Amino acid sequence: MKVDDLVAIDVHVHAEVSADGHPALPEHLMAGSGRYFKVDGDRQPSVAQIADYYRQRRMAAVVFTVDASSATGHPPVTSEELADACAEHADVLIPFASVDPWQGAAAVRRARSLIDRYGVRGFKFHPSLQAFHPNDRMAYPIYEVLAERRSICVFHSGQTGIGAGLRGGGGIRLKYANPMALDDVATDFPDLTIIIAHPSFPWQDEALAVATHKPQVYIDLSGWSPKYFPPQLVTYANTLLREKVLFGSDFPLLTPDRWLSDFDTLTIKPEVRPLILRENAARVLGLRAAGNA
């Protein structure tokens, strides 16, 4: 991966379907989130199609799925399949994995295998969808493995489009996604790199506080059009958190084309833009500034 040739690094991309057509989420949740985000076009591109999409734009992408099988009863797109598929497109794709925290020791063993055998760079957790508080001690053995292996954790935060507008929110409880719970995780695992995903509505100030206070905590800007960013998020991105804010789109729900077009309208300092779009992610992901990943 030639980092210097990249326009941007998108740290938040979903693989929504397996090679055999199995969807990442139950049908009613997939349909609901599609309506919420007003998805226009293919909601379920293959990994190869994702790679082509980003290659054409001279971007790299962190790709993951979410294992919420215990909470939803729906088998996920497996992280093993995803890692193998991303390996065929290593010039543009960086695989992250997901394990179900409710699976206990089995999740710990799987996390080790995904790092050691499949070479994943990090893990995605979706507390609302997986129905757990990030600071629940049941998840700590997983974090211990990830901290030991210098892996990266991406945690969904704030409201989610998954279940939005469905009866009872599709059973999804927003309380799990308060980013303040990540302050406990960051305190107890000071060597664990944590990315708080999304503008954290309605807890934006909490996310900014944690990222400002804990050196290993970052924020990605995915899932929202930049024109809707809270003003305090823009202020911190320009100042105190200029080296801790990362570009993410939430593709295929929100495309990088749309995100970048709206980002151009923000009052972001010229010297900060390349940090957000590429340099911060390259550093967090351990990519060399020039040459190969």
Order of alpha helices (4+ residues) and beta strands (2+ residues): beta-alpha-alpha-beta-alpha-alpha-beta-alpha-beta-alpha-alpha-beta-alpha-beta-alpha-beta-alpha-beta-alpha-alpha
